[in-house]
Amino acid sequence: MRNNQGGVKFGFVLLSVLVLGVSAWFTQAQASELPASTSHVKLNHQKSHN
């Protein structure tokens, strides 16, 4: 039972880290869509037009 509990706790920690990472990436993606965007984003827009 103890091993199982440890596995569940580890899975929960892994899930929280994953959610935090995704939310941080999403926030970054939203921020780069603002008018003050990087040249990297502008390059992506040019690619989608071609």
PQR file of N, CA, C, O and H, with PARSE charges and radii, in Angstrom:
ATOM      1  N   MET A   1       0.830  -1.208   0.000 -0.4000 1.5000
ATOM      2  CA  MET A   1       0.000   0.000   0.000 -0.0000 2.0000
ATOM      3  C   MET A   1       0.867   1.263   0.000  0.5500 1.7000
ATOM      4  O   MET A   1       0.540   2.246  -0.665 -0.5500 1.4000
ATOM      5  N   ARG A   2       1.968   1.230   0.744 -0.4000 1.5000
ATOM      6  CA  ARG A   2       2.813   2.432   0.833 -0.0000 2.0000
ATOM      7  C   ARG A   2       3.397   2.780  -0.531  0.5500 1.7000
ATOM      8  O   ARG A   2       3.413   3.950  -0.916 -0.5500 1.4000
ATOM      9  H   ARG A   2       2.234   0.432   1.284  0.4000 1.0000
ATOM     10  N   ASN A   3       3.873   1.785  -1.262 -0.4000 1.5000
ATOM     11  CA  ASN A   3       4.425   2.027  -2.585 -0.0000 2.0000
ATOM     12  C   ASN A   3       3.378   2.659  -3.499  0.5500 1.7000
ATOM     13  O   ASN A   3       3.686   3.575  -4.262 -0.5500 1.4000
ATOM     14  H   ASN A   3       3.860   0.835  -0.950  0.4000 1.0000
ATOM     15  N   ASN A   4       2.149   2.171  -3.421 -0.4000 1.5000
ATOM     16  CA  ASN A   4       1.066   2.684  -4.242 -0.0000 2.0000
ATOM     17  C   ASN A   4       0.801   4.154  -3.917  0.5500 1.7000
ATOM     18  O   ASN A   4       0.630   4.975  -4.818 -0.5500 1.4000
ATOM     19  H   ASN A   4       1.899   1.427  -2.802  0.4000 1.0000
ATOM     20  N   GLN A   5       0.769   4.478  -2.616 -0.4000 1.5000
ATOM     21  CA  GLN A   5       0.538   5.859  -2.204 -0.0000 2.0000
ATOM     22  C   GLN A   5       1.634   6.780  -2.745  0.5500 1.7000
ATOM     23  O   GLN A   5       1.355   7.883  -3.214 -0.5500 1.4000
ATOM     24  H   GLN A   5       0.909   3.811  -1.885  0.4000 1.0000
ATOM     25  N   GLY A   6       2.881   6.313  -2.673 -0.4000 1.5000
ATOM     26  CA  GLY A   6       4.004   7.096  -3.172 -0.0000 2.0000
ATOM     27  C   GLY A   6       3.865   7.346  -4.666  0.5500 1.7000
ATOM     28  O   GLY A   6       4.147   8.442  -5.150 -0.5500 1.4000
ATOM     29  H   GLY A   6       3.108   5.417  -2.292  0.4000 1.0000
ATOM     30  N   GLY A   7       3.426   6.318  -5.394 -0.4000 1.5000
ATOM     31  CA  GLY A   7       3.233   6.456  -6.840 -0.0000 2.0000
ATOM     32  C   GLY A   7       2.155   7.478  -7.161  0.5500 1.7000
ATOM     33  O   GLY A   7       2.294   8.269  -8.094 -0.5500 1.4000
ATOM     34  H   GLY A   7       3.197   5.428  -5.001  0.4000 1.0000
ATOM     35  N   VAL A   8       1.075   7.455  -6.380 -0.4000 1.5000
ATOM     36  CA  VAL A   8      -0.024   8.400  -6.600 -0.0000 2.0000
ATOM     37  C   VAL A   8       0.465   9.825  -6.325  0.5500 1.7000
ATOM     38  O   VAL A   8       0.160  10.748  -7.080 -0.5500 1.4000
ATOM     39  H   VAL A   8       0.962   6.812  -5.623  0.4000 1.0000
ATOM     40  N   LYS A   9       1.226   9.996  -5.240 -0.4000 1.5000
ATOM     41  CA  LYS A   9       1.756  11.313  -4.888 -0.0000 2.0000
ATOM     42  C   LYS A   9       2.680  11.809  -5.998  0.5500 1.7000
ATOM     43  O   LYS A   9       2.614  12.973  -6.394 -0.5500 1.4000
ATOM     44  H   LYS A   9       1.474   9.246  -4.627  0.4000 1.0000
ATOM     45  N   PHE A  10       3.543  10.922  -6.498 -0.4000 1.5000
ATOM     46  CA  PHE A  10       4.473  11.280  -7.577 -0.0000 2.0000
ATOM     47  C   PHE A  10       3.696  11.683  -8.827  0.5500 1.7000
ATOM     48  O   PHE A  10       4.044  12.663  -9.486 -0.5500 1.4000
ATOM     49  H   PHE A  10       3.597   9.976  -6.176  0.4000 1.0000
ATOM     50  N   GLY A  11       2.656  10.939  -9.152 -0.4000 1.5000
ATOM     51  CA  GLY A  11       1.827  11.249 -10.313 -0.0000 2.0000
ATOM     52  C   GLY A  11       1.156  12.602 -10.163  0.5500 1.7000
ATOM     53  O   GLY A  11       1.047  13.360 -11.127 -0.5500 1.4000
ATOM     54  H   GLY A  11       2.374  10.143  -8.617  0.4000 1.0000
ATOM     55  N   PHE A  12       0.707  12.904  -8.951 -0.4000 1.5000
ATOM     56  CA  PHE A  12       0.052  14.184  -8.690 -0.0000 2.0000
ATOM     57  C   PHE A  12       1.033  15.339  -8.866  0.5500 1.7000
ATOM     58  O   PHE A  12       0.696  16.367  -9.454 -0.5500 1.4000
ATOM     59  H   PHE A  12       0.795  12.288  -8.168  0.4000 1.0000
ATOM     60  N   VAL A  13       2.258  15.159  -8.347 -0.4000 1.5000
ATOM     61  CA  VAL A  13       3.293  16.185  -8.489 -0.0000 2.0000
ATOM     62  C   VAL A  13       3.626  16.375  -9.965  0.5500 1.7000
ATOM     63  O   VAL A  13       3.750  17.504 -10.440 -0.5500 1.4000
ATOM     64  H   VAL A  13       2.531  14.324  -7.869  0.4000 1.0000
ATOM     65  N   LEU A  14       3.768  15.272 -10.679 -0.4000 1.5000
ATOM     66  CA  LEU A  14       4.081  15.327 -12.111 -0.0000 2.0000
ATOM     67  C   LEU A  14       2.976  16.063 -12.863  0.5500 1.7000
ATOM     68  O   LEU A  14       3.256  16.877 -13.743 -0.5500 1.4000
ATOM     69  H   LEU A  14       3.667  14.356 -10.292  0.4000 1.0000
ATOM     70  N   LEU A  15       1.727  15.778 -12.519 -0.4000 1.5000
ATOM     71  CA  LEU A  15       0.591  16.421 -13.170 -0.0000 2.0000
ATOM     72  C   LEU A  15       0.589  17.923 -12.897  0.5500 1.7000
ATOM     73  O   LEU A  15       0.358  18.716 -13.810 -0.5500 1.4000
ATOM     74  H   LEU A  15       1.500  15.116 -11.804  0.4000 1.0000
ATOM     75  N   SER A  16       0.843  18.322 -11.650 -0.4000 1.5000
ATOM     76  CA  SER A  16       0.856  19.753 -11.310 -0.0000 2.0000
ATOM     77  C   SER A  16       1.960  20.475 -12.071  0.5500 1.7000
ATOM     78  O   SER A  16       1.747  21.581 -12.568 -0.5500 1.4000
ATOM     79  H   SER A  16       1.031  17.678 -10.908  0.4000 1.0000
ATOM     80  N   VAL A  17       3.141  19.860 -12.169 -0.4000 1.5000
ATOM     81  CA  VAL A  17       4.255  20.463 -12.902 -0.0000 2.0000
ATOM     82  C   VAL A  17       3.880  20.612 -14.376  0.5500 1.7000
ATOM     83  O   VAL A  17       4.180  21.631 -14.998 -0.5500 1.4000
ATOM     84  H   VAL A  17       3.314  18.962 -11.766  0.4000 1.0000
ATOM     85  N   LEU A  18       3.230  19.604 -14.922 -0.4000 1.5000
ATOM     86  CA  LEU A  18       2.813  19.634 -16.321 -0.0000 2.0000
ATOM     87  C   LEU A  18       1.806  20.762 -16.555  0.5500 1.7000
ATOM     88  O   LEU A  18       1.921  21.511 -17.525 -0.5500 1.4000
ATOM     89  H   LEU A  18       2.986  18.776 -14.417  0.4000 1.0000
ATOM     90  N   VAL A  19       0.821  20.879 -15.664 -0.4000 1.5000
ATOM     91  CA  VAL A  19      -0.196  21.923 -15.786 -0.0000 2.0000
ATOM     92  C   VAL A  19       0.449  23.300 -15.679  0.5500 1.7000
ATOM     93  O   VAL A  19       0.112  24.207 -16.441 -0.5500 1.4000
ATOM     94  H   VAL A  19       0.728  20.270 -14.876  0.4000 1.0000
ATOM     95  N   LEU A  20       1.376  23.458 -14.734 -0.4000 1.5000
ATOM     96  CA  LEU A  20       2.078  24.737 -14.577 -0.0000 2.0000
ATOM     97  C   LEU A  20       2.859  25.072 -15.842  0.5500 1.7000
ATOM     98  O   LEU A  20       2.837  26.212 -16.305 -0.5500 1.4000
ATOM     99  H   LEU A  20       1.649  22.722 -14.114  0.4000 1.0000
ATOM    100  N   GLY A  21       3.542  24.093 -16.395 -0.4000 1.5000
ATOM    101  CA  GLY A  21       4.326  24.308 -17.614 -0.0000 2.0000
ATOM    102  C   GLY A  21       3.446  24.704 -18.785  0.5500 1.7000
ATOM    103  O   GLY A  21       3.780  25.616 -19.541 -0.5500 1.4000
ATOM    104  H   GLY A  21       3.561  23.166 -16.019  0.4000 1.0000
ATOM    105  N   VAL A  22       2.312  24.013 -18.934 -0.4000 1.5000
ATOM    106  CA  VAL A  22       1.396  24.319 -20.043 -0.0000 2.0000
ATOM    107  C   VAL A  22       0.809  25.715 -19.879  0.5500 1.7000
ATOM    108  O   VAL A  22       0.718  26.464 -20.852 -0.5500 1.4000
ATOM    109  H   VAL A  22       2.041  23.272 -18.320  0.4000 1.0000
ATOM    110  N   SER A  23       0.410  26.073 -18.663 -0.4000 1.5000
ATOM    111  CA  SER A  23      -0.177  27.391 -18.432 -0.0000 2.0000
ATOM    112  C   SER A  23       0.856  28.491 -18.667  0.5500 1.7000
ATOM    113  O   SER A  23       0.525  29.550 -19.198 -0.5500 1.4000
ATOM    114  H   SER A  23       0.484  25.464 -17.873  0.4000 1.0000
ATOM    115  N   ALA A  24       2.110  28.243 -18.272 -0.4000 1.5000
ATOM    116  CA  ALA A  24       3.179  29.219 -18.509 -0.0000 2.0000
ATOM    117  C   ALA A  24       3.432  29.373 -20.001  0.5500 1.7000
ATOM    118  O   ALA A  24       3.620  30.486 -20.493 -0.5500 1.4000
ATOM    119  H   ALA A  24       2.379  27.383 -17.840  0.4000 1.0000
ATOM    120  N   TRP A  25       3.436  28.249 -20.724 -0.4000 1.5000
ATOM    121  CA  TRP A  25       3.643  28.290 -22.172 -0.0000 2.0000
ATOM    122  C   TRP A  25       2.490  29.020 -22.844  0.5500 1.7000
ATOM    123  O   TRP A  25       2.705  29.799 -23.772 -0.5500 1.4000
ATOM    124  H   TRP A  25       3.283  27.345 -20.324  0.4000 1.0000
ATOM    125  N   PHE A  26       1.262  28.772 -22.379 -0.4000 1.5000
ATOM    126  CA  PHE A  26       0.080  29.414 -22.949 -0.0000 2.0000
ATOM    127  C   PHE A  26       0.125  30.916 -22.718  0.5500 1.7000
ATOM    128  O   PHE A  26      -0.208  31.695 -23.611 -0.5500 1.4000
ATOM    129  H   PHE A  26       1.088  28.139 -21.625  0.4000 1.0000
ATOM    130  N   THR A  27       0.539  31.329 -21.510 -0.4000 1.5000
ATOM    131  CA  THR A  27       0.656  32.755 -21.195 -0.0000 2.0000
ATOM    132  C   THR A  27       1.698  33.400 -22.102  0.5500 1.7000
ATOM    133  O   THR A  27       1.494  34.508 -22.598 -0.5500 1.4000
ATOM    134  H   THR A  27       0.810  30.696 -20.785  0.4000 1.0000
ATOM    135  N   GLN A  28       2.811  32.707 -22.318 -0.4000 1.5000
ATOM    136  CA  GLN A  28       3.880  33.214 -23.185 -0.0000 2.0000
ATOM    137  C   GLN A  28       3.376  33.334 -24.623  0.5500 1.7000
ATOM    138  O   GLN A  28       3.666  34.317 -25.305 -0.5500 1.4000
ATOM    139  H   GLN A  28       2.977  31.807 -21.915  0.4000 1.0000
ATOM    140  N   ALA A  29       2.623  32.337 -25.080 -0.4000 1.5000
ATOM    141  CA  ALA A  29       2.084  32.354 -26.439 -0.0000 2.0000
ATOM    142  C   ALA A  29       1.107  33.514 -26.606  0.5500 1.7000
ATOM    143  O   ALA A  29       1.096  34.171 -27.647 -0.5500 1.4000
ATOM    144  H   ALA A  29       2.388  31.539 -24.526  0.4000 1.0000
ATOM    145  N   GLN A  30       0.289  33.769 -25.588 -0.4000 1.5000
ATOM    146  CA  GLN A  30      -0.652  34.888 -25.632 -0.0000 2.0000
ATOM    147  C   GLN A  30       0.101  36.214 -25.674  0.5500 1.7000
ATOM    148  O   GLN A  30      -0.260  37.112 -26.435 -0.5500 1.4000
ATOM    149  H   GLN A  30       0.298  33.236 -24.742  0.4000 1.0000
ATOM    150  N   ALA A  31       1.145  36.337 -24.860 -0.4000 1.5000
ATOM    151  CA  ALA A  31       1.918  37.577 -24.785 -0.0000 2.0000
ATOM    152  C   ALA A  31       2.603  37.869 -26.121  0.5500 1.7000
ATOM    153  O   ALA A  31       2.709  39.029 -26.517 -0.5500 1.4000
ATOM    154  H   ALA A  31       1.439  35.608 -24.242  0.4000 1.0000
ATOM    155  N   SER A  32       3.070  36.828 -26.820 -0.4000 1.5000
ATOM    156  CA  SER A  32       3.780  37.033 -28.085 -0.0000 2.0000
ATOM    157  C   SER A  32       2.812  37.387 -29.213  0.5500 1.7000
ATOM    158  O   SER A  32       3.245  37.768 -30.300 -0.5500 1.4000
ATOM    159  H   SER A  32       2.985  35.885 -26.498  0.4000 1.0000
ATOM    160  N   GLU A  33       1.494  37.264 -28.963 -0.4000 1.5000
ATOM    161  CA  GLU A  33       0.507  37.635 -29.982 -0.0000 2.0000
ATOM    162  C   GLU A  33       0.177  39.121 -29.924  0.5500 1.7000
ATOM    163  O   GLU A  33      -0.515  39.636 -30.801 -0.5500 1.4000
ATOM    164  H   GLU A  33       1.142  36.954 -28.079  0.4000 1.0000
ATOM    165  N   LEU A  34       0.666  39.813 -28.899 -0.4000 1.5000
ATOM    166  CA  LEU A  34       0.429  41.251 -28.771 -0.0000 2.0000
ATOM    167  C   LEU A  34       1.203  42.010 -29.852  0.5500 1.7000
ATOM    168  O   LEU A  34       2.171  41.487 -30.405 -0.5500 1.4000
ATOM    169  H   LEU A  34       1.229  39.395 -28.186  0.4000 1.0000
ATOM    170  N   PRO A  35       0.767  43.272 -30.162 -0.5600 1.5000
ATOM    171  CA  PRO A  35       1.443  44.074 -31.207  0.2800 2.0000
ATOM    172  C   PRO A  35       2.954  44.154 -31.009  0.5500 1.7000
ATOM    173  O   PRO A  35       3.703  44.139 -31.987 -0.5500 1.4000
ATOM    174  N   ALA A  36       3.415  44.238 -29.760 -0.4000 1.5000
ATOM    175  CA  ALA A  36       4.856  44.281 -29.492 -0.0000 2.0000
ATOM    176  C   ALA A  36       5.416  42.866 -29.530  0.5500 1.7000
ATOM    177  O   ALA A  36       5.982  42.385 -28.548 -0.5500 1.4000
ATOM    178  H   ALA A  36       2.807  44.251 -28.966  0.4000 1.0000
ATOM    179  N   SER A  37       5.251  42.204 -30.673 -0.4000 1.5000
ATOM    180  CA  SER A  37       5.668  40.813 -30.802 -0.0000 2.0000
ATOM    181  C   SER A  37       7.109  40.712 -31.280  0.5500 1.7000
ATOM    182  O   SER A  37       7.687  41.690 -31.755 -0.5500 1.4000
ATOM    183  H   SER A  37       4.791  42.595 -31.470  0.4000 1.0000
ATOM    184  N   THR A  38       7.679  39.528 -31.151 -0.4000 1.5000
ATOM    185  CA  THR A  38       9.056  39.303 -31.575 -0.0000 2.0000
ATOM    186  C   THR A  38       9.113  39.052 -33.075  0.5500 1.7000
ATOM    187  O   THR A  38       8.092  38.744 -33.691 -0.5500 1.4000
ATOM    188  H   THR A  38       7.209  38.734 -30.766  0.4000 1.0000
ATOM    189  N   SER A  39      10.278  39.178 -33.659 -0.4000 1.5000
ATOM    190  CA  SER A  39      10.442  38.929 -35.094 -0.0000 2.0000
ATOM    191  C   SER A  39      10.155  37.459 -35.401  0.5500 1.7000
ATOM    192  O   SER A  39       9.760  37.115 -36.515 -0.5500 1.4000
ATOM    193  H   SER A  39      11.107  39.429 -33.158  0.4000 1.0000
ATOM    194  N   HIS A  40      10.354  36.608 -34.415 -0.4000 1.5000
ATOM    195  CA  HIS A  40      10.102  35.167 -34.553 -0.0000 2.0000
ATOM    196  C   HIS A  40       8.635  34.925 -34.917  0.5500 1.7000
ATOM    197  O   HIS A  40       8.331  34.097 -35.775 -0.5500 1.4000
ATOM    198  H   HIS A  40      10.675  36.888 -33.510  0.4000 1.0000
ATOM    199  N   VAL A  41       7.721  35.659 -34.254 -0.4000 1.5000
ATOM    200  CA  VAL A  41       6.291  35.494 -34.523 -0.0000 2.0000
ATOM    201  C   VAL A  41       5.958  36.045 -35.899  0.5500 1.7000
ATOM    202  O   VAL A  41       5.162  35.452 -36.627 -0.5500 1.4000
ATOM    203  H   VAL A  41       7.968  36.332 -33.557  0.4000 1.0000
ATOM    204  N   LYS A  42       6.557  37.175 -36.266 -0.4000 1.5000
ATOM    205  CA  LYS A  42       6.307  37.760 -37.582 -0.0000 2.0000
ATOM    206  C   LYS A  42       6.758  36.803 -38.692  0.5500 1.7000
ATOM    207  O   LYS A  42       6.105  36.703 -39.731 -0.5500 1.4000
ATOM    208  H   LYS A  42       7.203  37.658 -35.675  0.4000 1.0000
ATOM    209  N   LEU A  43       7.867  36.106 -38.473 -0.4000 1.5000
ATOM    210  CA  LEU A  43       8.346  35.117 -39.441 -0.0000 2.0000
ATOM    211  C   LEU A  43       7.309  34.015 -39.606  0.5500 1.7000
ATOM    212  O   LEU A  43       7.055  33.556 -40.719 -0.5500 1.4000
ATOM    213  H   LEU A  43       8.398  36.187 -37.629  0.4000 1.0000
ATOM    214  N   ASN A  44       6.715  33.593 -38.501 -0.4000 1.5000
ATOM    215  CA  ASN A  44       5.689  32.548 -38.560 -0.0000 2.0000
ATOM    216  C   ASN A  44       4.488  33.019 -39.365  0.5500 1.7000
ATOM    217  O   ASN A  44       3.917  32.243 -40.132 -0.5500 1.4000
ATOM    218  H   ASN A  44       6.921  33.966 -37.597  0.4000 1.0000
ATOM    219  N   HIS A  45       4.094  34.283 -39.203 -0.4000 1.5000
ATOM    220  CA  HIS A  45       2.965  34.806 -39.960 -0.0000 2.0000
ATOM    221  C   HIS A  45       3.275  34.838 -41.438  0.5500 1.7000
ATOM    222  O   HIS A  45       2.409  34.525 -42.256 -0.5500 1.4000
ATOM    223  H   HIS A  45       4.558  34.914 -38.580  0.4000 1.0000
ATOM    224  N   GLN A  46       4.497  35.211 -41.803 -0.4000 1.5000
ATOM    225  CA  GLN A  46       4.887  35.244 -43.212 -0.0000 2.0000
ATOM    226  C   GLN A  46       4.828  33.836 -43.790  0.5500 1.7000
ATOM    227  O   GLN A  46       4.383  33.647 -44.922 -0.5500 1.4000
ATOM    228  H   GLN A  46       5.200  35.465 -41.139  0.4000 1.0000
ATOM    229  N   LYS A  47       5.275  32.848 -43.018 -0.4000 1.5000
ATOM    230  CA  LYS A  47       5.268  31.453 -43.497 -0.0000 2.0000
ATOM    231  C   LYS A  47       3.841  31.003 -43.798  0.5500 1.7000
ATOM    232  O   LYS A  47       3.595  30.345 -44.809 -0.5500 1.4000
ATOM    233  H   LYS A  47       5.636  33.001 -42.098  0.4000 1.0000
ATOM    234  N   SER A  48       2.896  31.358 -42.918 -0.4000 1.5000
ATOM    235  CA  SER A  48       1.523  30.908 -43.117 -0.0000 2.0000
ATOM    236  C   SER A  48       0.888  31.592 -44.330  0.5500 1.7000
ATOM    237  O   SER A  48      -0.020  31.026 -44.940 -0.5500 1.4000
ATOM    238  H   SER A  48       3.095  31.892 -42.097  0.4000 1.0000
ATOM    239  N   HIS A  49       1.338  32.785 -44.692 -0.4000 1.5000
ATOM    240  CA  HIS A  49       0.802  33.473 -45.869 -0.0000 2.0000
ATOM    241  C   HIS A  49       1.304  32.837 -47.154  0.5500 1.7000
ATOM    242  O   HIS A  49       0.579  32.805 -48.148 -0.5500 1.4000
ATOM    243  H   HIS A  49       2.076  33.245 -44.198  0.4000 1.0000
ATOM    244  N   ASN A  50       2.545  32.325 -47.152 -0.4000 1.5000
ATOM    245  CA  ASN A  50       3.116  31.754 -48.386 -0.0000 2.0000
ATOM    246  C   ASN A  50       2.600  30.377 -48.722  0.5500 1.7000
ATOM    247  O   ASN A  50       3.003  29.796 -49.730 -0.5500 1.4000
ATOM    248  H   ASN A  50       3.134  32.351 -46.344  0.4000 1.0000
TER
END
